[in-house]
Amino acid sequence: MTARGEFSSKFGFILAASGSAVGLGNIWGFPTQAASNGGAAFLLVYLVLAFCLAYPALMAELIIGRHAKSNAVNALRLISNNRFSYYIGSLTGFIGIITASLILSFYALVAGWMVCYFLAPLAELAGFQSVADWLTEFGLYRNIVFILVFMLLTVAIISGGVKDGIEKWSTRLMPALLGLLFLLIAYVMTLDGAMEGVKAYLWPDFSRAVDLKLIVSAMGQAFFSLSLGVGTMLIYGSYISQKENLSYLGRMVTFVDIGIAVMAGMLILPAMYVAQHNGVEIFDAAGRLISEDTLIFAVLPALFDTMGVTGIFISAAFFILMSIAALTSSISMLEVPVAYAVENHAIDRKRAAQVIGLLIALISVTIAFNFNTLFGLTISATTRFAQPLLGLMLCVFAGWIWQRNKVLAEIKAGYPKVEQSLFWKIWPSYVRYVCPVAILTVMAQVVFS
Ligand code: PFF
């Protein structure tokens, strides 16, 4: 095994893990899902599932990862207690690697759009209107070019390793993104139509909250947003030093991630209604969203347009921050297969990042070629099914297979008083019973309905 990197500080980890968690899922995924699933009803179910199912699963990943100091395949093998659990652990790890790679393949496509929308206002300012139009029109060549641009950036950072690559990038972004989000929310509230959006977002129609499709979407969204199941957080956990208090770190990351998603909803839903007020078509005659995947690319530019010339700069700033947010997430996805190749097959880090990055870019281009059939399918298969089921497996490993005194010893390393904490009173039996049963119940409903 090669020498492992480690985060240099608690702050570095929180930023890097939040960097992984905060991304397109928060600002493109969550608001879009909320808008197409009854607004406030979705928000409500999402909050419940994020805190009650995703957070405990995140803790399972972090604890297992730090204990094993390795990727998910090795980690689950290490804590397994017989041949059967050893194989199941390996299988879970491998499916995680495949899922992370598939997530990255659709993610690169959407992240490429963010880069386009960052460049478009600049092209417009420079007087290249036709370039700006090309960048903002949905087209195969544009999609492919920017998949490649985005994948190149991801590979370049991952080649650098933990401290120089992942941590350095993540520490710069979060404060800037938060600040801009606040400013935009304050601005959108001053526009006509915004209050209708606020109402749709905060006033729940409880009858919708029991809708199965909504629950499955919200669960997938929560697991996707916290980067769970695929081994990302497990690997990030493996880079945390023994001195740190894991339950605190996990809590911080969860709050940052959910907080940013909820805030993004506070921007996008009102912006939708403002856009509609200004004549942009958002809903069809039946009241459904016209185009979910590209919703924010219709709504946000319409918002920036209302700001005159300032809007051009704000638009560029917003989309570059989104591009960077996507990048701090995509590097955490690519890290999953790369860490496995480096640790289990002694492949050079740079070489591994390049070869795997290329393969994923090819899958991504394939999705771009068959957008209508493959894009939604890949998202559904990975985020709504694979991620929660993999999260379930991690809970089973943390709750049933790994010995409880060893789990305790691992958490105790950075939190000597953990036995007296609320966390230790609840979490062990919670991941043992509640999480698996809840996830299985939702999945079973899907299969049988
Ligand atoms: N959590 C990221 C987001 O919300 O954009 C997406 C993600 C990152 C999913 C890393 C999975 C992953 F392993």
Residues whose N, C-alpha, C, O or C-beta is under 5 A from the ligand:
A	BS01	PFF	S20 A21 V22 G23 L24 G25 N26 A100 I103 F224 S225 L226 S227 L228 V230 T232 S329 S332 M333
